[in-house]
Amino acid sequence: MRYTTVAITAVGVMLMGIANAGRAQENTPPAGDITRGKAIAAETCAACHGAQGISVQPGVPHLAGQYPAYIVAGLAAYRRGDRKDENMAPVAAQLAEADMANVAAYFASLPPFRGRPRPVAPPVALEAAPFAEIQGELSECASCHGDDGNSLIPGTPSLAGQHAPYLMAAVKSYVDGSRASDEMAPFVGSLDGSMIEDMAYYYSAMVPKEAKPPTEGDALAGISATASCVNCHAIDGNNKDPKTPRLAGLDAEYLVAAIEAYRTETRKHSAMHDAVATLRSADIKNIAAYYTSKPPKALPVAKPLTTREWVEQCNRCHGPGGKSTDSRFPVLAGQDETYLTKTLKLYHGGERSNSMMYAMSFLMAESDIRKLAAYYAGQTAP
C-alpha cells in the first residue's frame, strides 16, 4: 500500500462529511435512454454485473438501483485512468458520454439488490472494543513494550505513537528474517498480515511518553552529531514520514543498539549504514542521548473507534445504514461485501484517488475495513 503524510483528525473528517451531506442532490442525474442502455448493458456489462445489475461474482459491485450520476462519474474515472482496473478501463474507453448516461439510466431503473440466501453469519458487533481480535497478541507484546506501547524496560523500544506503516514494515522484517532477533522470533511467527496491520494501528493511536534520562552520552554534543539524521528523522526526532521511525523519546540504550546494528550491518539498511558508518562510539551515545531527551509528539490519529463510531462517520455521506440520499455518494446497503472490502483498501492505500475517502479510510485498520464491509453488505437496500 502507498502511504502519504496526512494530518487530519476524526473531527475534521466528520465536519467534512457534514458539509458535503448538507448539499444533497446537488448533482443533477444525467438524462439517459433506458432502452438503449439496456442493450449496451447486455453487450458490455452483464457478464460481470449481471443482466439485472446484480453481480454474480465476488468483488464486482451490484449496479441495480444505484444513482445514475454516480455510475457515470465512475465510468468517467475509469476512462480517465483515475480508477485503475484492467477490466473496466477498456469498457469505459469505448463508451461515448451518451452511452454512459444510457447505461446508468438503465441500471438506476432496476430494483436494487435485496440479498440472496447465504449461510447465516453472526451480525457485526458494532459496540465491540476496537482490535478485540488481537488482544491475545497485544498482551504478549505488553510484557516488553507496555500495555499502552510505552516500554519501561531499558533497551526495549516504545511503540506508542509510532507511524503505522513503519511498525508494519518492522514487524514484517522480523517475520521474514531480514531483521534478526532471538527475542522477537517467538512472538511474530504466528502473525499474519491482517494482525500485523491491526497491531500497528493500535500502537500508532497510543500517546507516547517521555523516556527516562540516559545514563550515558551528552545530549548537547549530540546536536552536531545528528547532521546526517535530520533529513529523515527531523531535527527533534518527530518526523512526519510514515515509513520512517520517530526517534524522539525512545530509550537511549535501544537507540545505541539500533545504530550499532546499522553501522555493523547486522541490521540491513543501506541508507542507514551509509549515514552512521563513520560514527564513533561516543557520537552514537550522544545522538541517542539527544533524541531520548526530545519530547515525543502524538500522531494526529484518532483513538481506536468502535465499528458503530466508524459507521456513524460513513453515514454522514452515505446515509443511515448506507442508504444514500445524495446522488454523489453511492448506496452501500446490500452491496457486495468483497467489493466493499477491496474498494476501501484501495482508498486506504491511496490507489484510488478521492481526497475525502482517503482522509477517512487512512485511519482505518484492516479489521475496521472488514467490519464496515460486512455491516453495509448486510443492510437492506432502499
SULZI-V727980 format. One record per backbone hydrogen bond with DSSP energy under -1.0 kcal/mol. CO is the residue of the C=O (numbers start at 1). NH is the residue of the N-H. E is the energy in kcal/mol with one decimal. If there is no record, write none. Layout:
<<CO NH E> <CO NH E>>
This chain:
<<9 13 -2.1> <10 14 -2.5> <11 15 -2.6> <12 16 -2.1> <13 17 -2.2> <14 18 -2.6> <15 19 -2.4> <16 20 -2.0> <17 21 -2.8> <18 22 -1.7> <20 23 -1.5> <23 26 -1.3> <33 37 -2.8> <34 38 -2.3> <35 39 -1.6> <36 40 -2.1> <37 41 -2.8> <38 42 -2.2> <39 43 -1.3> <40 44 -2.7> <41 45 -2.2> <41 46 -2.5> <45 48 -1.4> <45 49 -2.8> <46 50 -1.8> <50 53 -1.8> <53 63 -2.2> <53 64 -1.9> <57 60 -1.9> <63 66 -2.1> <67 71 -2.1> <68 72 -2.7> <69 73 -2.1> <70 74 -2.3> <71 75 -2.5> <72 76 -2.5> <73 77 -1.8> <74 78 -1.9> <75 79 -2.2> <76 80 -2.2> <77 81 -1.2> <77 82 -1.6> <77 83 -1.5> <82 353 -1.1> <85 89 -2.6> <88 92 -2.8> <89 93 -2.0> <90 94 -1.1> <96 100 -2.3> <97 101 -2.2> <98 102 -2.1> <99 103 -2.9> <100 104 -2.6> <101 105 -2.3> <102 106 -2.2> <103 107 -2.5> <104 108 -2.4> <105 109 -1.1> <107 65 -2.7> <107 110 -1.1> <124 126 -1.3> <125 128 -1.1> <126 308 -2.3> <129 132 -1.4> <131 134 -1.3> <132 135 -1.3> <134 138 -2.6> <135 139 -2.2> <136 140 -1.3> <137 141 -1.8> <138 142 -2.1> <141 144 -1.6> <141 145 -3.0> <142 146 -1.7> <146 149 -1.3> <149 159 -2.5> <149 160 -1.9> <153 156 -2.0> <159 162 -2.0> <163 167 -2.3> <164 168 -2.7> <165 169 -2.2> <166 170 -2.6> <167 171 -2.5> <168 172 -2.4> <169 173 -1.7> <170 174 -1.2> <171 175 -2.1> <172 176 -2.7> <173 179 -2.3> <181 185 -2.2> <184 187 -1.5> <184 188 -1.6> <185 189 -1.1> <188 191 -1.5> <192 196 -2.4> <193 197 -2.2> <194 198 -2.4> <195 199 -2.6> <196 200 -2.2> <197 201 -2.3> <198 202 -2.2> <199 203 -2.3> <200 204 -2.1> <201 205 -1.1> <203 161 -2.5> <203 206 -1.1> <218 222 -1.5> <220 223 -1.1> <224 227 -1.2> <226 229 -2.4> <226 230 -1.5> <229 232 -1.1> <229 233 -2.9> <230 234 -1.8> <234 237 -1.1> <237 247 -1.8> <237 248 -1.5> <241 244 -1.8> <242 166 -1.2> <247 250 -2.0> <251 255 -2.2> <252 256 -2.5> <253 257 -2.0> <254 258 -2.6> <255 259 -2.7> <256 260 -2.4> <257 261 -1.9> <258 262 -2.1> <259 263 -2.6> <260 264 -2.5> <261 266 -1.4> <261 267 -2.0> <269 273 -2.8> <270 274 -2.4> <271 275 -1.7> <272 276 -1.7> <273 277 -1.6> <276 279 -1.7> <280 284 -2.2> <281 285 -2.0> <282 286 -2.1> <283 287 -2.7> <284 288 -2.4> <285 289 -2.3> <286 290 -2.3> <287 291 -2.5> <288 292 -2.4> <289 293 -1.4> <291 249 -2.5> <299 301 -2.5> <306 310 -1.9> <307 311 -2.8> <308 312 -2.4> <309 313 -1.4> <310 314 -2.5> <311 315 -2.7> <314 317 -1.4> <314 318 -2.5> <315 319 -1.8> <319 322 -2.6> <320 323 -1.4> <322 324 -1.3> <322 332 -2.3> <322 333 -1.6> <326 329 -1.8> <332 335 -2.2> <336 340 -2.3> <337 341 -2.4> <338 342 -2.5> <339 343 -2.7> <340 344 -2.4> <341 345 -1.9> <342 346 -1.7> <343 347 -2.2> <344 348 -2.8> <345 349 -2.1> <346 351 -2.0> <346 352 -1.4> <347 350 -1.3> <354 358 -2.8> <355 359 -2.2> <356 360 -1.8> <357 361 -2.9> <358 362 -2.3> <361 364 -1.8> <365 369 -1.8> <366 370 -2.3> <367 371 -2.2> <368 372 -2.5> <369 373 -2.4> <370 374 -2.2> <371 375 -2.5> <372 376 -2.5> <373 377 -2.3> <374 378 -1.3> <376 334 -2.5> <376 379 -1.2>>
